[in-house]
Amino acid sequence: MDLTFTAAEEQFRQELRTWLAANPPGPEPRGDEDAHYAWRRDWQRMLHAGGWTGVDWPLEYGGRGASLTESAIFFEELGHARAPLPANALGLLLGGPTLMSWGSEEQKERFLAPILSAEEIWCQGFSEPEAGSDLAAIKTRAVRGGDGWVISGQKVWTSTAQYAKWCMLVARTDPESTRHKGLTYFLLDMEQEGVEVVPLRQITGESEFNELFLDGARVPDAQVVGGVGNGWMVALTTLMNERAGLAFFLQVQLRQQLDRLVEAARANGAAEEPLTRDRLADLHLRTELLRLMAWRGLGTIERYGQPGPEGSLTKWLWSETNQMLVQTAVDVVGAEALTAGSPWSFALLRARGNSIEGGTTEILKNVVSERILGLPRHS
């Protein structure tokens, strides 16, 4: 793994850094979820107007044609500028790349451009109440009806569903199948009868996630991606892009959070306590390791053409480290970290979901043990 950047990559970084400095996203709204999401959507439109959405997408699809390294630089610089992720992050990072790999030409022409411009927002319908992160255990059914499919079932933990026009939905099309067989990947229009979105109020007070109830929702054949019965392979493409794309942004956020904690510890004298210094040093090592693992994962993509299972290890390490960091903040900062409405209290409460979202830690440990360490499957 060589972290020496080329002249072209350094030029890319400087151009982006200059643009971000001249085009800040504006003050972040607080206490109003709809206003906050509108702020992120406006931010994506600014990025799009400046040619900075889908930087790694090919030129033919409206992207910038950036290299993998330049894409990683983009997320790092976005984090350094303390700018938010674009509102349509799921479409940009998951939906678009999945369509580029598996979609028909008609699907690419119809769906890719509105993803870039944030005209159409996307969500991901994978998790279910009795399946969780085990995608192969889903029970949502799709049956033939006319020139398409009729879908019934329930999804949960569906981010941005309340704002989404389209959902990347996996359902079982073969009722006799088990596990990963007989699944199909659909593009579901959220603006139709038979689709109900119910927000889930979190411990933070926000409704970042939703339940999605499907009762006779319809999807035409033209919106099946990758062929009937091939949903498992298409979904794996989505999941691998999820864990690869966000690593660079998350590791910068984690470093910024740790820097703020160190500043607080120095200010109130906690940094002089040996045990606190040890905990902060451990967090520093973990954060640096996460940064290097993210770049190593990029090397895997460059070598083999697609993300590898190492992305599971990166996500596992990030969620565990972030939870350790905010818990340390309680001991270092004191009452402020437990005061409602403070940044530290929000970070503390929000971190509880880190080990569930994007794949539970238990499932990720299985992926690491079986696909990286080569250990036998648990029976």
The 8 nearest C-alpha neighbors of each residue, nearest first, counted from 0:
[[1, 295, 2, 298, 294, 291, 3, 297],
 [0, 2, 3, 4, 298, 294, 295, 291],
 [3, 1, 4, 0, 294, 291, 5, 295],
 [4, 2, 1, 5, 0, 8, 6, 9],
 [5, 3, 8, 2, 9, 6, 7, 1],
 [4, 6, 8, 7, 9, 3, 10, 2],
 [5, 7, 9, 8, 10, 4, 11, 3],
 [6, 8, 10, 5, 9, 11, 4, 12],
 [9, 7, 11, 5, 10, 6, 4, 69],
 [8, 10, 12, 6, 11, 7, 13, 5],
 [9, 11, 7, 13, 8, 12, 14, 6],
 [10, 12, 8, 14, 9, 13, 7, 15],
 [13, 11, 9, 15, 10, 14, 16, 8],
 [12, 14, 16, 10, 15, 11, 17, 9],
 [15, 13, 11, 17, 16, 12, 10, 18],
 [14, 16, 18, 12, 17, 13, 19, 11],
 [15, 17, 13, 19, 18, 14, 12, 20],
 [18, 16, 20, 14, 15, 19, 13, 21],
 [17, 19, 15, 21, 20, 16, 22, 14],
 [20, 18, 22, 16, 21, 17, 23, 15],
 [19, 21, 17, 18, 22, 23, 16, 80],
 [22, 20, 18, 19, 23, 17, 16, 24],
 [23, 21, 19, 20, 18, 24, 45, 25],
 [24, 22, 25, 19, 20, 21, 82, 80],
 [25, 23, 42, 22, 82, 26, 38, 27],
 [24, 26, 23, 27, 38, 22, 42, 82],
 [27, 25, 28, 24, 23, 38, 29, 35],
 [26, 28, 25, 29, 35, 38, 24, 39],
 [29, 27, 35, 26, 34, 31, 30, 38],
 [30, 28, 31, 27, 35, 32, 34, 26],
 [29, 31, 32, 28, 35, 34, 205, 340],
 [32, 30, 34, 33, 29, 35, 28, 36],
 [33, 31, 35, 34, 36, 30, 205, 29],
 [32, 34, 36, 35, 31, 37, 38, 162],
 [35, 33, 37, 31, 32, 36, 38, 28],
 [34, 36, 32, 38, 28, 33, 37, 31],
 [35, 37, 39, 33, 38, 34, 32, 40],
 [36, 38, 40, 34, 39, 35, 41, 33],
 [39, 37, 35, 41, 36, 40, 34, 42],
 [40, 38, 42, 86, 36, 37, 41, 85],
 [41, 39, 86, 37, 43, 42, 38, 36],
 [40, 42, 44, 38, 39, 43, 37, 45],
 [43, 41, 39, 45, 40, 44, 24, 38],
 [44, 42, 85, 46, 40, 45, 41, 47],
 [43, 45, 47, 41, 42, 46, 116, 48],
 [46, 44, 42, 48, 43, 47, 49, 41],
 [45, 47, 51, 43, 49, 44, 48, 52],
 [46, 48, 44, 50, 52, 49, 45, 51],
 [47, 49, 45, 46, 50, 44, 51, 116],
 [48, 50, 46, 47, 51, 45, 18, 52],
 [49, 51, 47, 48, 52, 46, 63, 62],
 [52, 50, 46, 47, 49, 54, 53, 63],
 [53, 51, 47, 54, 46, 115, 50, 62],
 [52, 54, 62, 56, 55, 91, 115, 51],
 [55, 53, 63, 62, 52, 65, 56, 51],
 [54, 56, 65, 64, 53, 70, 63, 66],
 [57, 55, 62, 53, 64, 54, 63, 58],
 [58, 56, 64, 62, 59, 60, 63, 55],
 [59, 57, 62, 64, 61, 60, 63, 56],
 [58, 60, 57, 61, 62, 56, 64, 63],
 [61, 59, 58, 57, 62, 56, 111, 112],
 [62, 60, 58, 59, 57, 112, 63, 56],
 [63, 61, 56, 58, 53, 57, 54, 64],
 [62, 64, 54, 65, 58, 55, 56, 57],
 [63, 65, 57, 58, 55, 56, 62, 54],
 [66, 64, 55, 63, 54, 69, 70, 67],
 [65, 67, 69, 68, 70, 55, 64, 54],
 [68, 66, 70, 69, 71, 65, 55, 297],
 [67, 69, 71, 70, 66, 72, 297, 8],
 [68, 70, 72, 66, 71, 67, 65, 8],
 [71, 69, 73, 67, 68, 72, 55, 66],
 [70, 72, 68, 73, 69, 74, 247, 75],
 [71, 73, 69, 75, 70, 74, 76, 68],
 [74, 72, 70, 76, 71, 75, 77, 69],
 [75, 73, 248, 77, 71, 76, 72, 247],
 [74, 76, 72, 78, 77, 248, 73, 247],
 [77, 75, 79, 78, 73, 74, 72, 80],
 [78, 76, 74, 80, 75, 82, 79, 73],
 [77, 79, 81, 75, 76, 80, 251, 248],
 [78, 80, 76, 81, 77, 75, 251, 82],
 [79, 81, 77, 82, 78, 76, 19, 20],
 [82, 80, 78, 79, 77, 83, 252, 76],
 [81, 83, 80, 77, 78, 24, 84, 23],
 [84, 82, 85, 81, 39, 77, 78, 42],
 [83, 85, 86, 88, 82, 39, 77, 43],
 [86, 84, 43, 88, 87, 39, 83, 42],
 [85, 87, 40, 39, 88, 43, 84, 36],
 [88, 86, 90, 120, 85, 89, 117, 91],
 [87, 89, 91, 85, 90, 86, 92, 84],
 [90, 88, 93, 92, 87, 91, 121, 122],
 [89, 91, 94, 121, 87, 88, 93, 95],
 [90, 92, 88, 95, 89, 93, 53, 87],
 [93, 91, 89, 90, 88, 244, 94, 241],
 [94, 92, 237, 89, 90, 96, 95, 91],
 [93, 95, 90, 97, 96, 98, 91, 89],
 [94, 96, 98, 97, 91, 90, 93, 111],
 [97, 95, 99, 98, 93, 94, 100, 92],
 [98, 96, 100, 94, 99, 95, 237, 101],
 [99, 97, 102, 101, 95, 100, 96, 94],
 [98, 100, 96, 97, 102, 101, 95, 107],
 [101, 99, 97, 98, 102, 96, 236, 233],
 [102, 100, 225, 98, 99, 97, 224, 103],
 [103, 101, 98, 224, 106, 99, 107, 100],
 [102, 104, 106, 105, 107, 101, 224, 98],
 [103, 105, 107, 106, 108, 102, 109, 99],
 [104, 106, 108, 103, 107, 109, 102, 221],
 [107, 105, 103, 109, 104, 108, 102, 110],
 [106, 108, 104, 105, 109, 111, 110, 102],
 [107, 109, 105, 106, 110, 104, 111, 112],
 [108, 110, 106, 107, 105, 111, 112, 113],
 [111, 109, 107, 106, 108, 112, 113, 114],
 [110, 112, 114, 107, 113, 95, 108, 109],
 [111, 113, 115, 114, 110, 116, 61, 60],
 [114, 112, 118, 116, 119, 115, 111, 117],
 [115, 113, 117, 111, 112, 116, 119, 90],
 [116, 114, 112, 113, 117, 52, 53, 91],
 [115, 117, 113, 118, 114, 44, 47, 112],
 [118, 116, 114, 119, 115, 113, 87, 120],
 [117, 119, 113, 116, 114, 120, 115, 112],
 [120, 118, 117, 113, 164, 114, 121, 163],
 [119, 121, 163, 164, 87, 117, 165, 162],
 [122, 120, 165, 163, 90, 166, 164, 89],
 [121, 123, 166, 160, 163, 159, 158, 89],
 [122, 124, 167, 166, 125, 157, 168, 121],
 [125, 123, 168, 167, 154, 166, 157, 126],
 [124, 126, 169, 123, 168, 134, 127, 154],
 [127, 125, 131, 155, 154, 132, 124, 130],
 [126, 128, 154, 130, 155, 131, 129, 153],
 [129, 127, 130, 131, 155, 154, 126, 153],
 [130, 128, 127, 131, 137, 136, 138, 126],
 [129, 131, 127, 133, 136, 137, 128, 132],
 [132, 130, 126, 127, 133, 128, 129, 134],
 [131, 133, 358, 134, 126, 359, 130, 362],
 [134, 132, 130, 131, 135, 136, 137, 362],
 [133, 135, 136, 132, 137, 125, 130, 126],
 [134, 136, 178, 179, 133, 137, 231, 177],
 [137, 135, 130, 134, 178, 133, 138, 179],
 [138, 136, 130, 135, 134, 139, 127, 170],
 [137, 139, 140, 171, 136, 152, 170, 127],
 [138, 140, 152, 170, 151, 137, 171, 153],
 [141, 139, 171, 170, 151, 150, 138, 172],
 [140, 142, 150, 172, 149, 148, 171, 170],
 [143, 141, 149, 148, 172, 144, 140, 150],
 [142, 144, 148, 147, 149, 145, 141, 146],
 [143, 145, 148, 147, 149, 146, 142, 217],
 [146, 144, 147, 143, 148, 219, 149, 220],
 [147, 145, 219, 144, 220, 148, 143, 218],
 [148, 146, 219, 220, 144, 145, 218, 143],
 [147, 149, 143, 144, 218, 142, 217, 141],
 [148, 150, 217, 215, 142, 141, 216, 144],
 [151, 149, 141, 216, 215, 140, 217, 148],
 [152, 150, 214, 213, 215, 140, 139, 141],
 [153, 151, 139, 213, 212, 140, 214, 150],
 [152, 154, 212, 211, 213, 127, 139, 155],
 [155, 153, 127, 211, 126, 210, 124, 212],
 [154, 156, 210, 127, 157, 126, 211, 209],
 [157, 155, 208, 209, 158, 210, 126, 154],
 [156, 158, 209, 208, 155, 160, 123, 124],
 [157, 159, 208, 160, 207, 156, 122, 209],
 [160, 158, 161, 162, 122, 163, 157, 208],
 [161, 159, 163, 162, 158, 122, 157, 209],
 [160, 162, 159, 163, 196, 209, 198, 197],
 [163, 161, 160, 159, 120, 164, 121, 122],
 [164, 162, 120, 121, 160, 165, 161, 122],
 [163, 165, 189, 120, 119, 121, 188, 190],
 [166, 164, 121, 188, 189, 187, 163, 122],
 [165, 167, 122, 187, 123, 121, 168, 186],
 [168, 166, 123, 186, 124, 185, 122, 187],
 [169, 167, 124, 185, 166, 184, 125, 186],
 [168, 170, 184, 183, 125, 185, 230, 124],
 [171, 169, 139, 140, 183, 182, 141, 172],
 [170, 172, 182, 140, 173, 181, 141, 139],
 [171, 173, 141, 181, 182, 142, 140, 174],
 [172, 174, 181, 176, 175, 171, 182, 228],
 [175, 173, 176, 172, 171, 181, 140, 177],
 [176, 174, 173, 177, 181, 172, 180, 171],
 [177, 175, 181, 173, 174, 180, 178, 171],
 [178, 176, 180, 179, 175, 181, 135, 136],
 [177, 179, 135, 136, 180, 176, 137, 181],
 [180, 178, 135, 231, 177, 182, 181, 136],
 [181, 179, 176, 178, 182, 177, 228, 231],
 [180, 182, 228, 173, 176, 172, 171, 179],
 [181, 183, 171, 230, 228, 170, 180, 172],
 [182, 184, 230, 228, 227, 229, 170, 169],
 [185, 183, 230, 169, 224, 168, 223, 170],
 [184, 186, 223, 168, 222, 187, 224, 169],
 [187, 185, 222, 167, 166, 168, 165, 223],
 [186, 188, 166, 165, 185, 218, 189, 168],
 [189, 187, 165, 190, 164, 191, 166, 186],
 [188, 190, 164, 165, 191, 187, 194, 166],
 [191, 189, 188, 164, 192, 194, 165, 163],
 [192, 190, 189, 194, 193, 188, 216, 217],
 [193, 191, 194, 216, 190, 215, 195, 214],
 [192, 194, 216, 214, 215, 213, 191, 195],
 [195, 193, 213, 192, 212, 216, 191, 189],
 [196, 194, 212, 211, 197, 193, 213, 192],
 [195, 197, 211, 210, 161, 209, 198, 212],
 [196, 198, 210, 209, 211, 195, 199, 212],
 [199, 197, 209, 206, 208, 210, 200, 196],
 [200, 198, 209, 206, 208, 201, 197, 210],
 [199, 201, 206, 205, 204, 198, 202, 207],
 [202, 200, 203, 204, 205, 206, 199, 207],
 [201, 203, 204, 348, 200, 205, 349, 351],
 [204, 202, 201, 205, 348, 345, 349, 200],
 [203, 205, 201, 202, 200, 206, 207, 345],
 [206, 204, 201, 203, 200, 207, 32, 202],
 [207, 205, 200, 199, 208, 198, 201, 204],
 [206, 208, 205, 158, 159, 209, 199, 201],
 [209, 207, 158, 156, 157, 206, 199, 198],
 [210, 208, 198, 157, 199, 156, 197, 155],
 [209, 211, 155, 197, 154, 196, 156, 198],
 [210, 212, 196, 154, 153, 195, 155, 209],
 [213, 211, 153, 195, 194, 152, 196, 210],
 [214, 212, 151, 194, 152, 193, 216, 153],
 [215, 213, 193, 151, 216, 212, 194, 150],
 [214, 216, 193, 150, 149, 151, 213, 217],
 [217, 215, 193, 150, 149, 214, 213, 194],
 [216, 218, 149, 148, 150, 215, 219, 147],
 [217, 219, 148, 147, 187, 222, 149, 220],
 [220, 218, 147, 221, 222, 146, 148, 217],
 [221, 219, 147, 222, 223, 146, 218, 148],
 [222, 220, 219, 223, 106, 147, 218, 224],
 [221, 223, 186, 220, 219, 185, 224, 218],
 [222, 224, 185, 220, 221, 184, 226, 186],
 [225, 223, 184, 102, 226, 185, 222, 101],
 [226, 224, 101, 229, 102, 233, 223, 227],
 [227, 225, 229, 224, 223, 228, 183, 230],
 [226, 228, 183, 229, 223, 225, 230, 182],
 [227, 229, 181, 182, 183, 230, 226, 180],
 [230, 228, 227, 231, 183, 226, 232, 225],
 [229, 231, 183, 184, 182, 233, 232, 228],
 [230, 232, 234, 233, 229, 179, 182, 235],
 [231, 233, 235, 234, 230, 229, 236, 225],
 [234, 232, 230, 236, 235, 231, 225, 229],
 [235, 233, 237, 231, 236, 232, 230, 238],
 [234, 236, 238, 232, 237, 233, 239, 231],
 [237, 235, 234, 239, 233, 238, 97, 240],
 [236, 238, 234, 93, 240, 235, 239, 97],
 [239, 237, 241, 235, 240, 236, 234, 242],
 [238, 240, 236, 241, 242, 237, 306, 235],
 [239, 241, 243, 237, 238, 242, 244, 93],
 [242, 240, 238, 239, 243, 244, 93, 237],
 [241, 243, 310, 239, 240, 244, 245, 238],
 [242, 244, 240, 241, 310, 246, 245, 239],
 [243, 245, 241, 246, 240, 242, 92, 247],
 [244, 246, 248, 247, 243, 249, 242, 241],
 [247, 245, 249, 248, 244, 293, 243, 250],
 [248, 246, 250, 249, 75, 245, 74, 71],
 [247, 249, 74, 251, 75, 245, 78, 246],
 [250, 248, 252, 246, 251, 247, 253, 245],
 [249, 251, 253, 247, 252, 248, 290, 246],
 [252, 250, 254, 253, 248, 249, 78, 75],
 [253, 251, 249, 255, 254, 250, 78, 256],
 [252, 254, 250, 256, 251, 255, 249, 257],
 [253, 255, 257, 251, 256, 252, 258, 250],
 [256, 254, 258, 252, 257, 253, 251, 259],
 [257, 255, 253, 259, 254, 258, 252, 260],
 [256, 258, 260, 254, 259, 255, 253, 261],
 [257, 259, 255, 261, 260, 256, 254, 262],
 [260, 258, 262, 256, 257, 261, 263, 255],
 [259, 261, 257, 263, 262, 258, 264, 256],
 [262, 260, 264, 258, 263, 259, 257, 265],
 [263, 261, 259, 265, 260, 264, 266, 258],
 [262, 264, 266, 260, 261, 265, 259, 267],
 [265, 263, 269, 270, 261, 262, 266, 267],
 [266, 264, 270, 262, 268, 263, 267, 261],
 [265, 267, 263, 264, 268, 262, 269, 270],
 [268, 266, 264, 265, 269, 263, 270, 332],
 [267, 269, 265, 270, 266, 271, 264, 272],
 [270, 268, 264, 271, 272, 267, 331, 265],
 [269, 271, 264, 265, 268, 272, 276, 275],
 [272, 270, 269, 268, 273, 276, 275, 265],
 [271, 273, 275, 270, 269, 274, 276, 268],
 [274, 272, 276, 275, 277, 271, 270, 278],
 [275, 273, 277, 276, 272, 278, 279, 271],
 [274, 276, 278, 277, 272, 273, 279, 270],
 [275, 277, 273, 279, 274, 278, 270, 280],
 [278, 276, 280, 274, 275, 279, 281, 273],
 [279, 277, 275, 281, 280, 276, 282, 274],
 [278, 280, 282, 276, 281, 277, 275, 283],
 [281, 279, 283, 277, 282, 278, 276, 284],
 [280, 282, 278, 284, 283, 279, 277, 285],
 [283, 281, 279, 285, 280, 284, 286, 278],
 [282, 284, 280, 286, 281, 285, 279, 287],
 [285, 283, 281, 287, 282, 286, 288, 280],
 [284, 286, 288, 282, 287, 283, 289, 281],
 [287, 285, 289, 283, 288, 284, 282, 254],
 [286, 288, 290, 284, 289, 285, 283, 291],
 [289, 287, 285, 291, 286, 290, 284, 292],
 [288, 290, 292, 286, 287, 291, 285, 293],
 [291, 289, 287, 293, 288, 292, 250, 286],
 [290, 292, 288, 294, 293, 289, 295, 287],
 [293, 291, 295, 289, 294, 290, 288, 296],
 [292, 294, 296, 290, 291, 295, 246, 289],
 [293, 295, 297, 291, 296, 292, 298, 290],
 [296, 294, 292, 298, 297, 293, 291, 0],
 [297, 295, 299, 293, 298, 294, 292, 309],
 [296, 298, 294, 300, 295, 299, 301, 293],
 [297, 299, 295, 301, 296, 300, 302, 294],
 [300, 298, 296, 302, 297, 301, 303, 306],
 [301, 299, 305, 304, 306, 297, 303, 298],
 [302, 300, 298, 299, 304, 303, 297, 305],
 [301, 303, 299, 300, 304, 298, 305, 297],
 [304, 302, 300, 305, 301, 299, 306, 307],
 [303, 305, 300, 301, 302, 306, 299, 307],
 [306, 304, 300, 303, 307, 299, 301, 239],
 [307, 305, 300, 239, 299, 243, 240, 308],
 [306, 308, 309, 310, 305, 299, 300, 239],
 [307, 309, 310, 311, 370, 371, 366, 367],
 [310, 308, 312, 311, 307, 296, 313, 371],
 [311, 309, 313, 308, 242, 312, 243, 314],
 [312, 310, 314, 309, 363, 313, 308, 315],
 [311, 313, 315, 309, 310, 314, 316, 367],
 [314, 312, 310, 316, 315, 311, 317, 292],
 [313, 315, 317, 311, 316, 312, 318, 310],
 [316, 314, 312, 313, 318, 317, 360, 311],
 [317, 315, 313, 319, 314, 318, 320, 312],
 [316, 318, 314, 320, 319, 315, 321, 313],
 [319, 317, 353, 321, 315, 354, 320, 316],
 [318, 320, 316, 322, 317, 321, 315, 323],
 [321, 319, 323, 317, 322, 318, 316, 324],
 [320, 322, 324, 318, 323, 319, 317, 325],
 [321, 323, 319, 324, 320, 325, 350, 326],
 [322, 324, 320, 326, 321, 325, 327, 319],
 [323, 325, 321, 327, 322, 326, 320, 328],
 [326, 324, 328, 347, 327, 322, 323, 321],
 [325, 327, 323, 328, 329, 324, 322, 347],
 [328, 326, 324, 330, 325, 329, 323, 331],
 [327, 329, 325, 331, 326, 330, 332, 324],
 [330, 328, 333, 336, 326, 327, 332, 331],
 [331, 329, 327, 328, 333, 332, 326, 336],
 [332, 330, 328, 329, 333, 264, 269, 327],
 [333, 331, 328, 329, 330, 336, 335, 263],
 [332, 334, 329, 330, 335, 331, 336, 337],
 [333, 335, 337, 336, 338, 332, 329, 330],
 [336, 334, 338, 337, 333, 332, 341, 343],
 [335, 337, 344, 343, 329, 334, 338, 333],
 [338, 336, 344, 334, 335, 339, 329, 333],
 [339, 337, 335, 336, 341, 344, 334, 340],
 [340, 338, 341, 344, 337, 345, 336, 335],
 [339, 341, 338, 342, 344, 345, 343, 337],
 [340, 342, 344, 343, 339, 338, 345, 335],
 [343, 341, 345, 344, 346, 340, 336, 347],
 [342, 344, 336, 346, 345, 341, 347, 335],
 [345, 343, 336, 347, 337, 341, 346, 342],
 [344, 346, 342, 348, 347, 343, 349, 203],
 [347, 345, 343, 349, 344, 348, 350, 342],
 [348, 346, 344, 325, 345, 350, 349, 343],
 [347, 349, 345, 350, 346, 351, 203, 344],
 [348, 350, 346, 351, 347, 345, 352, 203],
 [351, 349, 353, 352, 347, 348, 322, 346],
 [352, 350, 349, 353, 348, 354, 322, 347],
 [351, 353, 350, 355, 354, 349, 356, 348],
 [354, 352, 318, 350, 355, 351, 356, 349],
 [353, 355, 360, 359, 318, 352, 356, 351],
 [356, 354, 359, 352, 353, 358, 357, 360],
 [357, 355, 358, 353, 354, 352, 359, 156],
 [356, 358, 355, 359, 242, 241, 314, 132],
 [359, 357, 132, 356, 355, 363, 362, 360],
 [360, 358, 355, 362, 361, 354, 132, 363],
 [359, 361, 363, 354, 362, 315, 364, 358],
 [362, 360, 364, 359, 363, 365, 358, 354],
 [361, 363, 365, 359, 364, 360, 366, 358],
 [364, 362, 360, 366, 365, 311, 361, 367],
 [363, 365, 367, 361, 362, 366, 360, 368],
 [364, 366, 362, 368, 363, 367, 369, 361],
 [367, 365, 363, 369, 364, 370, 368, 362],
 [366, 368, 371, 364, 365, 370, 369, 363],
 [369, 367, 372, 365, 374, 366, 371, 370],
 [368, 370, 373, 374, 366, 367, 372, 371],
 [371, 369, 367, 373, 366, 368, 372, 308],
 [370, 372, 367, 373, 368, 369, 308, 309],
 [371, 373, 368, 374, 369, 370, 367, 366],
 [374, 372, 369, 370, 371, 368, 375, 367],
 [373, 375, 369, 368, 372, 376, 370, 371],
 [376, 374, 369, 377, 373, 368, 378, 372],
 [377, 375, 378, 369, 374, 365, 368, 373],
 [376, 378, 375, 365, 374, 369, 368, 366],
 [377, 376, 375, 365, 374, 369, 368, 362]]
